[in-house]
């Protein structure tokens, strides 16, 4: 979907936008279900990248200490606990620039994935940049989805990160899709971007071939010590508009209400669900930030008549019309 169309959709009267988004949601997701995902940081801090929103960058004094890769037994304990509390997708994140085949840490991660994949949940990882070989080995180990957000528009990206490019992000996504993994790819609101930047980001996402299997919409949680520590909060109505527009632009994707939920009331989250969100990160912690408590989430879902979505550990990626190289989709 091109920028001009997205612009018209986003800027229509609020209730008209919600009506259109709800129709798209019910056409593709008729069951009243929400995917419950747990995100675990298996290697925290000490990252060499300079993402200006991230407390795990070694370039900033944020109070987040660099840690070693978690032991497999500890990860398995967390994964089993996540399954027991209702999560259907277990996502493991590591604060690295990327992974390389033949290294000890990559072999360790593959070993962890193989064991987690036996639990019957969908397995998602976010490990930074991937090459074709690494992507294939992750898929063979049992990864069903790879998370790699594009964060913002191609134009705004260089103002947020300098240690890699927007095209580097797209290359990793292409490798993941070519290896047969679904792609979990979204962005972050509140990075100093304009509304047009948000829509240009969505233009890129909607032009992926195949489109992302899930699209996380994050609201920046300003971290002390990072360059964006003093950023203003994201307006709730802007968040809802973005979720609604995403639902229309990528109708078959799970739209994940992600970082920033701690700042949303039950009423605001309800509006997000109505607009098309049907996935959340679930649990007490989201990498290095807080997350609404498990029982609080379940209570809200009961009030709304929503049920947890069943896992699909054999998840296949959306089919492509024709596989092609990803290029930044930028409106002229």
URFENVEN-V900113 format. One record per run of one state. SS is the DSSP state (2 for helix, 1 for strand, 0 for the rest). FROM is the first residue (numbers start at 0). TO is the last residue. If there is no record, write none. Layout:
SS:FROM:TO
SS:FROM:TO
This chain:
0:0:1
2:2:9
0:10:12
2:13:27
0:28:31
1:32:42
0:43:45
1:46:46
0:47:55
1:56:56
0:57:70
2:71:83
0:84:87
1:88:93
0:94:96
1:97:97
0:98:102
2:103:118
0:119:120
1:121:125
0:126:127
1:128:128
0:129:130
2:131:140
0:141:143
1:144:146
0:147:149
1:150:150
0:151:152
2:153:156
0:157:164
2:165:177
0:178:180
1:181:183
0:184:185
1:186:188
0:189:193
2:194:206
0:207:212
1:213:218
0:219:234
2:235:248
0:249:252
1:253:256
0:257:259
2:260:262
0:263:264
2:265:274
0:275:277
1:278:280
0:281:283
1:284:285
0:286:287
1:288:289
0:290:292
2:293:303
0:304:305
1:306:307
0:308:331
